[in-house]
Amino acid sequence: MSRVHSMLMTVLLCAFLTGPARANSESAPAADSPSADQQLQQLVEAYWEEYLALNPLTATFCGDNRFNDRLENNIGPRYLADTLAVEKEYLEKLGAIDPQKLSAQSRLTYDVFRMDRELTIEGLRFPSELIPVNQFFSLPSLVAQMGAGSGVQPFATVKDYENWLKRVEDFVVWMNQAIENMRAGMDKSVVQPRIVMERVLPQLEAMLVTDPTQSVFYGPVASFPAGIAPDDRARLTAAYKQAIREQVVPAYRRLHDFIRDDYLPKTRATVGISALPQGDRWYQYLIKLETTTSKTPAEVHEIGLKEVARIRGEMDKVIQQVGFKGDIPAFFAYLRSDPRFYYTTPDDLLNGYRALKDQVAAEVPRLFSVQPKADFEVRPVEEFRAKSAAAASYRQASPDGSRPGVFYVNTYDLKSRPKYSMQSTYLHEAVPGHHFQISIQQELEGLPRFRRFGGYTAFFEGWGLYAESLGRELGQYRDPYDYFGALGAEILRAVRLVVDTGLHSKGWTREQAIEYLSANAPVGPSDAVAEVERYIAIPGQALAYKMGELKIKELRARSAAALGAKFDVREFHKQVLEDGALPLDVLDAKIERWIQVSRK
């Protein structure tokens, strides 16, 4: 788990605008001395300004373009010291505010702000800056996406183009810092598993072009917007070629060659984070960070085993329904081998997902009283990262709606992209999953920016998996194979609880993990390998999905049982969504309050 992952998760969550406009209405009117609500609002807004100054990349993802010419060296000693100082300062200032004097919404802000600061301070105790590169969450890969011209970095004006050239200079600093840190990690036995770095090398090698026009970073000047004058086009084209040739490619080459020649021989054969100094404590922290619970690795492992057993029982029913003669592994093999379950061209796969858009949209109003205005596009994963990327992912729309959301589909190895998994994947990534939930939040106003632009993986990914469970209510999964695909997606998330804890707490090998995953989830060989290597690269993150989904399902069942005929699923969903991504225990308390009020 690198600090790059922590930063990227913040980046990915930063545009999640949360909370209804009513939030500030509970604040008391202005008076000679500020109320507790006003003190808190001033404090958290001041914090967010300092946070953006320290994290300009986050600002860009949030649609705040003030810092588009900068990129933080977030693995450098000065950044780490400044971050710790800011976090401690604001936690101390928070202690001067009496939480008993806060309105209900402000008390929620108080509790979340305190938890955020405490988690960040605790995380800074672990030397994640010494392992800053992996194949799944990597700043070198993210910067390549941004520099290609189709991401969140604006390329509409001359200033935008000049901003990127300056940001490239900071990226070179980061790359040099990464090498320095990894050398220090080698001395302290804080190094990545060998398999992780073997997967990183091809990603870096893809950037090593001799002709600047063949670089992904040439994309912006290959397609200038109409408003850029000819003289500026010529000047910027020359500048971009020079930057690619003299800064970008050499930086990637230095990192690539260092990893290949110096670092790779010093990597470890073990794959679990528990093998590192403080590894067990580190992993327990990551569980808390990613699941917002105090569960131990053993408890999470046991939950996973029980869920795997339950879902396998459901799978057996489908196998009987379709008349297949054989056990689950044989059925998995049948699904992987029969060509009728697979597209033969990338375009067919992409168009298959696009066709789901209208089908699902027609059913959404039955379950949801609110819907987003933002649209999204279906795009293939870029070629340079497709081999090690997930099967699908989502990138949020811009807060102002000028940039649509993107549902990325991995078209690499079509034999690992079965048709029967498409409906559940769409529901998770698009509607009513990530695009739906994130866009609703982006279109709401009223809460402090740290809440509008922050959140928790357990909520985001828990909601995505919960959205998959709504398939039948949304008119999907009518074909038993599609329902089996949904069960396959669900069991994969349950398997993650077993495998992630197995790798990082129980000493499992990569091969053991791949074997367990392949035996219990209907994924293709390349996906099985990529999944396990993802868990190796970013310990704990894969636990968020199932833990979050289980909590949301528990809250729905509790609400329905308590309210009986008064229960309205549309109102329940509104309650879950309207305050944004909350820690699971905070969400639990919120829904419990809603139940008590609704029963009256």
Number of C-alpha atoms within 10 A of each C-alpha: 26 23 22 21 21 17 19 18 18 20 21 19 24 23 29 31 31 31 24 17 13 13 18 18 11 13 18 14 10 9 8 5 8 13 17 21 26 18 15 25 20 13 16 20 14 13 18 16 14 13 17 17 16 21 22 22 26 27 22 24 24 26 21 15 16 12 18 24 22 22 24 18 21 20 23 17 13 11 15 14 11 11 20 17 12 17 19 15 13 17 17 12 11 19 11 11 17 13 18 9 12 22 18 15 18 23 18 16 22 22 13 18 19 16 15 20 19 14 17 16 18 14 17 15 11 18 19 22 24 26 24 26 28 29 26 22 23 19 20 22 20 13 18 19 19 18 24 20 22 13 17 20 23 21 21 15 15 16 13 15 25 16 19 22 21 15 21 20 16 17 22 19 16 22 22 16 20 22 21 13 21 23 21 16 21 17 11 12 16 24 24 31 22 17 20 21 21 16 17 22 18 16 22 24 16 14 24 20 17 11 11 19 17 12 21 20 24 20 17 22 21 13 10 20 14 9 9 14 12 11 9 12 17 12 10 20 19 12 16 24 19 13 20 25 19 12 17 25 21 17 22 21 16 15 20 23 15 15 22 15 10 14 21 20 10 19 21 18 13 20 24 28 27 20 18 17 14 13 17 17 13 22 22 18 20 20 24 17 24 22 27 24 16 12 13 15 22 15 12 20 23 14 17 25 16 13 20 22 14 13 17 18 11 13 22 16 13 17 18 12 11 11 9 14 10 12 12 18 14 13 17 18 13 15 20 20 13 10 12 11 17 19 18 13 10 16 11 13 21 18 12 15 19 16 10 17 16 9 13 20 13 11 14 17 13 11 18 16 13 17 17 17 11 22 16 20 15 17 18 18 20 17 12 18 21 17 20 22 22 17 20 19 18 21 21 28 26 20 22 12 15 10 19 18 23 21 24 21 26 26 25 20 16 16 21 19 23 21 19 21 22 20 21 29 24 26 28 29 26 31 23 27 25 26 28 25 29 28 27 22 25 26 20 21 17 16 23 23 21 22 24 24 26 23 25 23 25 29 28 24 26 26 28 29 30 24 25 26 20 18 21 11 12 21 13 20 20 10 11 15 19 20 23 22 26 26 23 23 22 24 25 24 24 30 28 29 29 27 30 28 29 20 23 26 21 16 16 17 18 21 11 15 25 19 14 14 23 20 15 20 24 28 26 21 15 14 22 21 19 21 23 21 23 22 25 28 27 20 24 26 23 26 30 27 26 30 26 28 25 16 20 23 15 13 20 18 11 15 23 17 12 16 15 11 8 12 17 15 16 14 14 20 16 16 15 21 22 17 22 29 30 24 23 20 12 15 21 17 12 16 20 16 11 14 19 12 9 13 12 6
